[in-house]
Amino acid sequence: MAKLIALCHHLREDNGQLRQEVTKLHQESQSLKLNMTQASVQLEKLLSALPQEGQ
């Protein structure tokens, strides 16, 4: 019975660590998406500032 309790405790700790990791990775993903959006906007601005062919 003590082994089962210890296993449950260990699994709860692992689960908590995994939840923290998922939260961290989700935040990093959101940050990367924002960076990609900002880079896309900047690229569009640069492209629109270039002279058109034939001008």
C-alpha positions as CSV (number, residue, x, y, z in Angstrom):
1,M,0.0,0.0,0.0
2,A,2.9,2.4,0.8
3,K,4.3,1.8,-2.7
4,L,1.0,2.7,-4.3
5,I,0.8,5.9,-2.2
6,A,4.4,6.8,-3.2
7,L,3.6,6.1,-6.8
8,C,0.5,8.3,-6.7
9,H,2.6,11.1,-5.1
10,H,5.3,10.7,-7.7
11,L,2.7,10.8,-10.6
12,R,1.1,13.9,-9.1
13,E,4.4,15.7,-9.0
14,D,5.1,14.6,-12.6
15,N,1.7,15.8,-13.7
16,G,2.3,19.2,-12.1
17,Q,5.6,19.5,-13.8
18,L,4.1,18.5,-17.1
19,R,1.3,21.1,-16.7
20,Q,3.9,23.8,-16.0
21,E,5.8,22.8,-19.1
22,V,2.7,22.8,-21.3
23,T,1.8,26.3,-19.9
24,K,5.4,27.5,-20.7
25,L,5.3,26.0,-24.2
26,H,1.9,27.6,-24.9
27,Q,3.2,31.0,-23.8
28,E,6.3,30.6,-26.0
29,S,4.1,29.5,-28.9
30,Q,1.9,32.6,-28.5
31,S,5.0,34.8,-28.3
32,L,6.4,33.3,-31.5
33,K,3.1,33.7,-33.3
34,L,3.0,37.4,-32.3
35,N,6.6,37.8,-33.5
36,M,5.7,36.2,-36.8
37,T,2.7,38.5,-37.2
38,Q,4.8,41.6,-36.5
39,A,7.5,40.4,-38.9
40,S,4.9,39.9,-41.6
41,V,3.5,43.4,-41.1
42,Q,7.0,44.9,-41.3
43,L,7.8,42.9,-44.4
44,E,4.5,44.0,-46.1
45,K,5.5,47.6,-45.3
46,L,8.9,47.2,-46.8
47,L,7.5,45.5,-49.9
48,S,4.9,48.3,-50.4
49,A,7.7,50.9,-50.1
50,L,9.7,49.3,-53.0
51,P,9.2,51.0,-56.4
52,Q,7.0,49.0,-58.8
53,E,8.5,47.5,-61.9
54,G,8.5,49.9,-64.9
55,Q,8.4,53.0,-62.7
